[in-house]
Amino acid sequence: MSKLSIDAIHLSDKRVLMRVDFNVPLTDDLSVSDDTRIKAALPSIQKIIQSNGKAVLMSHLGRPKGQVKPNFSLSPVATTLSQLLGKNVIMASDCVGSDVEDLVSNMNNGDVALLENLRFHKEETDNDSEFAKQLSKLGDIYVNDAFGTAHRAHASTVGVTEYFDQCAAGYLMQKELENLGNALGNPARPFVAIMGGAKISGKIELVQNLLSKVDMILIGGGMAYTFFKAQGLEVGKSLVEEDKVELAGQLLEQASQQGIDVALPVDSVIAQEISDTAETKVVTNDAIPEDWMGVDIGPATIESFRIKILAANTVVWNGPLGVFEKEAFAKGTIAIAHILAEATDSGATTIIGGGDSAAAVKKAGFADKVTHVSTGGGASMEFLSGITLPGVAALTDV
């Protein structure tokens, strides 16, 4: 999948309407608490500035559901972006309308403007054509650098592209497509996928797509207990999707028929409640008492997974291996992050896809020690599932 690059278009003296993903967390006093996504967009913004273009940035923040809500304003983001760029960022009062058009027309080359929250207008998520047309009036060229929203067919990701001859991918978008695309299309083998998270229901397509591509799947997290149930094991109070037990059995059978090794945990950390002070113990997965639940992978599983991961040349990880938000249940997830860093150091390609996985590897302190941490939670999962992302499909092919 080769898309027109921001490097291939003439930016000088042009208004570059660029979709970015500035959906960042804010503190109670409405300041940016994590600027990771803002920093991720800096290379594309600086490219526009250095090329003597005008950067007109648009993003959403939170879910204001078509209403103007001050606590969802992008104004704090403009302040942080100004600090990161070392120059003033012009904050627009809206994202469409004559006032915004006037503001943009008065920009000088090298200026940066940030439009107000797109989702203050319900037409954004409706992919309304007239709203998209209004957005298009603010640019001569369209660039999408928001991989995290590329799985949504919204006005700023799809509708607006109908009004531009050139729709290019920014550097972050290119990086995501290259890393995730290579992992699926041309992986160095053995190719191992690590699957975690609470439920199997949101990852059925992902597992099915990976079965045709990987050599091995390691499964942990809450979803493992639905697979155990499919094998006839008693799992106590562990999280189980009863309506997905049959499907889990079918996936195991499909993997067996295709010669794909599916490795489930051999032991679990269990507790009677989800709390920081809960008593825990380690048991094999055929010995979970009826009033206990699995909350993390156990030490024997960590060692077993370690051997398999270090033997791989490509590893994709999606979903934590336990209730990692609680310190007492985060050891397995942090251990896997450490092992992935070790594998990367040994030459393996390691890719973290999905919001919880990205948060986990960052919490563990290894975000800069793996090959690639995707900025797109749902987008990366859908991409790895083999689903065409509307925001990517709308960009110009080369």
Buried (B, 14 or more C-beta within 10 A) or exposed (E): BEBBBBEEBEBEEBBBBBBBBBBBEBEEEBEBEEBBBBEBBBBBBBBBBEBEBBBBBBBBBBEBEBEEBEEBBBBBBBBBBBEBBEEEBBBBEBBBEEEBEEBBEEBEBBBBBBBBBBBBBEBBBBBBBEBBBBBBBBBBBBBBBBBBBBBBBBBBBBBBBEBBEBBBBBBBBBBBBBBBEBBBEEBEEBBBBBBBBBBBEEBBBBBBBBBEBBBBBBBBBBBBBBBBBBEEBEBBBBBBBEEBBEBBBEBBEBBEEEEBBBBBBBBBBBBBEEEEEBEBEBBEBEEBEEEBBBBBBBBBBBEBBBEBBBEBBBBBBBBBBBBBBBEBBBBBBBBBBBBBBBBBEEEBBBBBBBBBBBBBBBBBEBBEBBBBBBBBBBBBBBBBBBBEBBBBBBBBEE
